[in-house]
Amino acid sequence: MSSEHFDLVVLGTGPSGGTVATKIAKAGKRVALVDSRTFGGVCALRGCNPKKVYVNAGQLVDQIHRGDGKLISDASVKIDWKQLHAFKMEFTQPVAEKKEQSFQEDGIETFHGVARFVSPDTIDVVGTKLTADRFLIGTGGRPRELSFDGAEHVTRSDEFLELESMPEHVVFIGGGYISMEFAGVVARAGSRVTVIEMNNQILSGFDPDLVNQLTDSLREHGIRFQMNAEIIGIDKSADGHLQVHLANEQSPIVCGLVVHGAGRVPNIDELCLSQGEIEHGEKGIAVNQFMQNPTNPRVFATGDCADNGMPRLTPVANEDARIAAKNLFSETLERTPDYGQVPKVAFTIPSIASVGLSEEAARDSNDNLTVLSDDISSWGSVRKTGPTVAGYKILIDSKTDAILGAHLLGPSAEETISLFALAMKFNLTATDMKSTLFAFPTFASDVRSML
């Protein structure tokens, strides 16, 4: 059995792992990079980037349909799923080879296979032992395990992105990001859509008033919701159809596809972390403010597999990577992440976005809260795109004029929310934003009217 020693071994080739490996290799260290799947990580291959291709298709069809009889006279367009998949492949297919080649050109040695710790300073990768002075774990997340009978009939989000056609009826499990983003696209492609949610509202973590506004709009576009529902099993009939059985429901939901959108968990189960004396739990690998594991100081963790108390988002992983790269071989650990206010977006149709405190959290922590909110579906900037739903809620400390939180729904909410994130990071007040002259007419210029 062969064995090699490195200054740094990195597990995972996504936004955080790949970034750290490259920076450390360019600093002259000997680096190994390991991935159990093709190189590139979830975001580039199976997540954010390919997903946005599908969302763009759904948004395009949606706007054309909304403009029928107003902006255009013929809205007879449809999504060709096979063609859409082929276009998506133009973005994802070249990634793995180009990524690995780029790493190798930087002097990084690449390994394919599941990495398992066998001791605090050694991992095994398909029979090859790799020892290191430092380890960086950036293995990301994976779909949560489903416990009901027939879970093997469920399609994961990465598998969904490889489908070349859509059946007549698609069921999504869960009402989070993955389900709601894909559901909007599938509905615009002409399929019937049912979303099964165990709670009484979708998109937990976003403003509930705006979510209700969005939910009503999604229903108008044919998406059916089964709230407070629990799946107890899935059967596959002889003709290939799936039957989804719900608790307290006599008749099953019959469909052609069931998609897993019921959340993700840290992808760490196969790493044998206990053998490496690495503290970890359900929320991921334990890290301190320097991204270092407290029980095995040679190990650092970043991104979705790290228990850092932050949302599992690509910008967070990027900031984790920046700090880990600074601290890995530093004699004194001083660098800590500066996350600022991290905006989050669900690329629904239209999108919904949030940054800072929720209204509930703001009321609990602030006695001087002012809530500015409105349904802006009738505003000119929104109506010019064709009729759709839009709204906002801005939370302000009336004493200091500080912006405590911002919540947006509507066209370009995913872009406009970053203005609020920037303002909050650099302590710009509501008056500062209101007095800023934005380009007009734009969705950004609406910010002044919101405040």
N, C-alpha and C positions, 0 to 999 in steps of 0.2 A: 504494500500500500504506500503510495507516494505521499510526500509531505513538503510543503513550501511555506516560507515565512515572509510576511509582508509588514510594512509599516502600518498600513490601513487595509482592512477588508470591509467593503461596503455591500450590504445586502439590500437589493432593490435598485431598479434603474429608472424610477420615476423622477418627478421634479426635484425632490430633495436628494435622493441617493446619487443620481447622476451628476448633479451640480457639485456636491461635496467631493465626489471621486475626481472630477476634472480639476477642481481647484487645488486639491492636495497633490495630485500627480504633477501639475504644473509648478508646484512649489518644490519639486525634486524628490518626493517620497515615492516608495514602491507601493503601488495600489492594486488590489484585486477587486473586481466587481462581479457579483453573483446575482443571478435571477433565475427563478424557477420557471418563468414564462419568457416569451420573446422580449427583447430589450425595448424599453421605451416607457413602461409603466402604464397605469390605468388612464391617466388624463389624456395622453397622446393617442393611445390605442383603443381604449374601451370606455372612455368617460367623456370629459368635458369637450374635447375638440371634435370627435365624430358626432357626439350628441348635438352639438351646435349646427352641424350640417343638416340634420333632420329637422331641428327647430326652425332653421331658416326656411326650409321648404314649407313647413306648416304655416309660418308667418306670411310667406309670400302668397300662398293660396288664400289665407284668411283675408289679407288686405284686398286681394282682387275681388273676392266675394263681397266684402263690405263696400267696395266701390262700385258695385254693379248698379247701373242706372244713375250714377252720380259722377264718378271719375271715369268710368268706362261703360261701354254698351254691351259687351259680351264677356261674361265671367265664366265661360265654359272651359275651365281648366281643372286638371286633376293631378294628383301625385302618382307618378309611375314608380312603384316601390323598387322594382328591379333596377331601374335607371338611377334612382336615388342611392341605392346601395352601391352601385358601380362608382358613382361620383364620390361617395364617402371613402371608398377604397383608394381613390387617388390621394387622399390625405393620410390614410393609415398604413397602406401596404409598404411604402418605402421606408417607414420609420425605423423598424427593427434593424435592418441591415445598415442603414446610414448611421444610426446611433452607435451600434457596436463598432463599426469601422472608425467612427470619430473617437470613441474611447480608446481604441487600440492605437490610433495615430498619436494620442496623447501619452502613450506608454503604459496604459492601464491593461492589465491582464484580465481577460473575461472568462467566466465560468458559467455553465448552464446546469441547473439542477437545484433541488431543494437543499438548503443549508440547514444543518442541525448542529447545535452546540454539543460538544462532548466534554468540554471543560471550560473554565473561565477564559482561556486564551486560545481555544481551538474549536474550529468547526469542521464538519465533514460534509463534502459535496460529492455525492455519488462515488464514494470510496477514496476521494482525495482529501487529505488533511491540510487545512490552511490554518496556520498560527499567525497571530498579529499582535502588535503593540496596542492598536486601537481598532475598535469595530464601530461602524455606523450602520444602524438598522433603520431602513426606510422602506419597509415592505408594504406599506399602504393598507388598504382595507379590502374586505371581501363581503359578499352578500351574507346576511344573517341566516343561520340554519333555520329551516322550517320544520316544525315538529309533527304536523298532521300527516295522516295516511295519504299516500299518493303524491307526496312532495316531489317525487322524481319526475312528475309530469310538468313541473313548473319550469319556465324558461327564465334564465338569469339575464340581467341587463346586457352583459357582453354577448350572450348568445342572440339576444334580440337584435343587436346591431349587425348580425351576420345574416339575418333573414332576407330573402329576396322577394317575398310576397307577404301580404297580410290577409288573414282569413276574414270572414264576414263579421265575426264577433270576437273581440279581445277583452279579456278580464285582467285588470291590474290589481295586485295585492298591495295594499297600503296606499295612503294618500300623501306621501312625501314627495321630495324632489323628483326622483326617478319616475315614479308613476305619473305624476301630473305633467311633467314635461313631455314624456312620450305619448300620454293619452291625448293631448291636444293635437299632436301630429297625426296620430292614427285616426282620430275623428275627422280631421281635414282630408284624410286619404279615402274617406267614404265608409270605413268600418264602424260598426256599432261598438261602443266602449262602455264597460262597467268597471267602476272603481270600488273595491271592497276595503273599507276603513274601519278599524276596531274602535276608534273614538268617534265623537260627535262632530268633528271638524277635520278637514284636511289641512296640510301644510302647517303643522304645529311649529311654533317659533316665529311665525309671521303675524302681523297685526290681525286679530280676529275679525275686526270690522271690514277690513279690506279683503280678507279671505272670504267672508260671506258674500261680498260684492262680486268677487271673482267666481265663486261657486255658482251663483245664480246665472252668470254669463255662460259658464261651462255647460250648465244644464240646458240653456237655450240652444247650445250648439250640439245637443244630443248626447252628452256624456251623462250616464246614469250613476248615481251614488248609492251604495248600500252602507249607511253609517251604523256605528255600534254593532258591527257584524263580525262574527268569528267563523273562520273556515275550519271545518272538522274533518274534511277529506276531499280528495279529488279522484274520480274514476275516469278511465278511458274506455269508451264504448267500441264496439266492433267496427263502426264506420269511421273511427278516428277522432270523433268529437270528445271533448272533455266535459265532465259533469262536476261542477263545484258545489259541494254540500256545505250549507251554513247552519250553525246552531239555531234552533228555534224556527227553522224554515223547512216546510215539507217538500217543496219542489226545488231541485237543483238548478243552478244557472248553467245552461248549455252553451259552450263556446268552442272556438277552434284553437285558442291560444290563451295560456295563463302566464302572465309576466310577473316576476319577483321584483317588487318595489318596496319591500317591507323593512328597509334599513340595512345598514352595513356595520361591520364590526372590524376591529384591528386584525390584520392578517398575520397572526403570530403563532397560531396553534402548532405548526409543524417545526418550529425553530428549536424546540427542546430548551427553552430559556432557563428552566430550573437547573439543568446540567451546567449552564454557564453562570449560575449564581446571580441571575438577572431578575430583579424584582419586577413583577408585572401583575396585571389583574384584568378584569373584564374590559376596562377602558383603555388598555394598552400597556406599553412599557413605561414604567415609572421613570420620570426625569426631573432633575432640579431646574433652577432658572438658567443653567448653562447648557441644558439639553443632555446632561450626563446622568447615567443611571446611578442611584445611590448605593447599591450593593455590589456593583461591579464597575469601578470607575474607569476601566478601559473601554466601556461601552457607552455610546451615545445613540439617541434615537430621535427621529424627526418625522414630521408629517402625520398621516392618519394613524400610524401604529403607535404614536407617542401619546402618553397620558399627560398632556400639557394644559388641559383645561380650556383649550381653544376649539373653535369650530373646525371640522375636518374639511378644509378648503385649500385649494392650490396656493393662493397667496400666503396662507399660514405656513404651508410646507416650505415655500420658498424662503420665508424669513427664518424658519427653523434651520434650514440648510446654511444660510448666511452666517448664523451664529455658531452652529456646530463647526463649520469650516475654520472659523477664527479660534475656537476653543480646543479643538482636538489635540493639537500639539503645543499649546501655549503653556508656559511654566506657571502662569497665574491665570486662573479662570476669572475673567472680568466681563466678558461680553454677554449681554442678555438681550432677548428679543425686544424689538420695538414694534409691536403689532399695530399700535394706534387703534383706530376704530375700524374693525373689519366689516365691510359690507357683505351682505349675502343676497343672492338672487335666485329665484326659481324661474327658469325660462319657460314659463307657461305662456299661453296666448290669450291676453297679453301678459307681460312679465310682472312679477311682484318682487319688491326689493325692500331691504331693511338695513339700518345701521344704528348702533347705539342701544339705548334702553327701550324696552317695551313700555306701553302706557301703564300697565300694572306695576312694573318695577319702578317706574318714575314716580308714581303716586306713593309707593311704599317708602321711597327714599328722599322725597322732596316736598316741602310744604308750600312751595311757590310755583307750582306747576301750571303752565298755560298750555292748553291743547288746541292746536289749529288744525282743523280737518274739513274736508269737503269732498263731495262727489263732483268730479270735474269732467265727466263724460261729455258735457255740453260746451266745454271750452274750445275755442277756435283751433288751437294746436292739435287737439284730439280729433275734432270733427273733420279736419282737413284730410285725415288719413282714411276717412270712412267711419261710420258709426261703430263705436266700441265702448268698453267700460274703462273708467279711470277714476282714481281718487288719491288722496294723500292724508297723512297725519303727521304733523310736526310737533315735537315736544320741546318746550322752552322753559327755562328757569326765569320767571318774570322779574326776579330780583337782580340777577347777574346778566340776563339776556343770553346766557349760554344755551346752545342747542344740545339737548339731552338725547334726542333720538329722532330719526326720520324714517317714514314708512311710505312707500310709493306703490301705486298700481297703475299700469297703463303702458302705452307705447313709449319705448325708450327709458322705462323706469330703471333698467339695468345700467344705463349710462348715467342718468341724472343722479342716481344715488351716490355716485363717487364724488360729486360736488359736496355733498353733505359729509361724507367721510373725510375729505380733505379739510373742510372747515372745522370739523370736530377735532381732528388731529392737531391742528395749529391754532386752536382756541379762537377761531373767528366767531363773532357773535351773530345773532340773527340780524341785527342792524347792519353789520358788515356785509353779509350776504345780500340783504335787500338793497343796499346802496351800490352793489357791483353791477356794472353795465355788461350784460351778457349779449352775445350776438342774437339778433332778432330777425324773423320769428323762428325760434327753436324751442325745444322742450326745456332746455336749460334756462331760457328766459322766463319760463313759467315759475321758476323758483321765487322770483321777486313777488309775484302775486300770491304765492302760498304763504309768504311771511308778512 
